[in-house]
Amino acid sequence: MLIDIMERMIYMMASKMILNPSKIWGLMVNKGLSWKSLAVAAGISTRITYKVSHGQAIYPITAKKIADTLGVRVTDLAASGVMVD
């Protein structure tokens, strides 16, 4: 419940956020995904996966698509304490 509230706050407060590429890479390896196959599975562009892999900011709704594809919460992927206005 608390994590759900935290996720909602992220969506409302952050216009963009940075995900932890290492965490994502680890989950991708476990699922046998490449950056390109993650993009296809999440319904996002490879440009977005490039941004994520290089620690650049993306929109929270896009982060949710990635998290859903990897079977985790957005808060599990967020770079520690990093939010961008």
RAPE-V996002 format. One record per backbone hydrogen bond with DSSP energy under -0.5 kcal/mol. CO is the residue of the C=O (numbers start at 1). NH is the residue of the N-H. If there is no record, write none. Layout:
co: [CO	CO]
nh: [NH	NH]
This chain:
co: [1	2	3	4	5	6	7	8	9	10	13	16	17	18	19	20	21	22	23	24	25	26	27	28	28	29	34	35	36	37	38	39	39	45	46	47	48	49	50	51	51	52	58	59	59	60	61	62	63	64	65	66	67	67	68	73	73	74	74	77	79	81	82	84	84]
nh: [5	6	7	8	9	10	11	12	13	14	15	84	58	79	21	24	25	26	27	28	29	30	31	32	33	32	38	39	40	41	42	43	44	49	50	51	52	53	54	54	56	55	17	62	63	64	65	66	67	68	69	70	71	72	71	76	77	77	78	20	82	83	18	15	16]
